[in-house]
């Protein structure tokens, strides 16, 4: 066992207890791979360090390997190559129950015949924790999650959000070294998802326990994570803080996946310091060599030219025809096409509804644009501005 004074102090902040025996919860993946029968490679050579106390989010489309990574960490999947460490211990051959991790699944899997109290206490009872200690932990966590008045109810008498809190509470009472979440919010409606995201983030700020969270929702990843790992086909595409991944995507896949609406990506050619393609023409940095390339522009990187922006200062303007205008609160998403038929989405202030078929001139904010290599996996070469 490796002692972690910093972790002990964090836990003491919310428990009020002496926790000098707290364990280090750093997680390390060393060249971890997973290959299923038939040669299906789900995860390829994953090397990743998760520092003690970090909230790490694995994000990517369905089938990218994120849930497999979580299940390998939990011990629910065997690994094919490499090693996984929790603290100072290699856990490749350690049984799930002995890894000191706790997992919340997409399906809450509450025992329908048990009360909330008994659901939360069940794991502790199986571990022969003294009755007084069980009662203390359950009631403390229930109060922290705002479900202390629900302890005598059964799951069928709870809303979806309340059931989700019980599932999280059942995990917290175990006081593990690491929390694992496998898309725990996907069964909630949109409003509850936003509410529970905030509660999970607040909870982590109080507990500061190492957390690995899996989601396919890039907005969920951006709002929760200390760091994001973007995955595609079992391969890590980029690791970084949410703001860094958003502002400086490593390649076209990350650029198109992270952001809603997604980044506009247009193929074309660079010649003499200018990009031309898809009805767009804009200056590019001198470091970008002549030849095939693509530019990416965030929807918020388009500004109505009528607002006073004229494309000066390194940007450019483009004339489009509006197909659809969607109001999103104080903004609107304008879906339009250039004269060459290239589809673009601009997120602009909702000053007035723009009718379909209307002509619109947009200025490109170079600070929100990027230049990429050609091809689906093209890496980022430079920013436009």
Buried (B, 14 or more C-beta within 10 A) or exposed (E): EEEBEEBBEBBBEBBEEEBEEBBBBBBBBBEBBBBEEEEEBBBBBBEBEBBBBBBBBBBBEEBBBBBBBBBBBBBBBEBBBBEBBBBEBEBBEBEEEEBBBBBBBBEBEBEEEBBBBBBBBBBBEEEEBEEEEBBBBBBBBBEBBEBBEBBEBBBEEBEBBBBBBBBBBBBBBBBBBBBBBBBBBEBBEEEBBBBBBEBBBEBBEEBBBBBBBBBBBBBBBBBBBBBBBBBBBBBBBBBBEBEBBBBBBBBBBBBBBBBEBBBBBBBBBBEEEBBBBBBBBBBBBEEBEEEEBBBBBBBBBBBBBEEEBEBEEBBBBBEBBBBEBBEEEEBBBBBBBBEEEBEBBBBBEBEEEBEEEBEBBBBBBBBBBBBBBBEEEBEBBBBBB
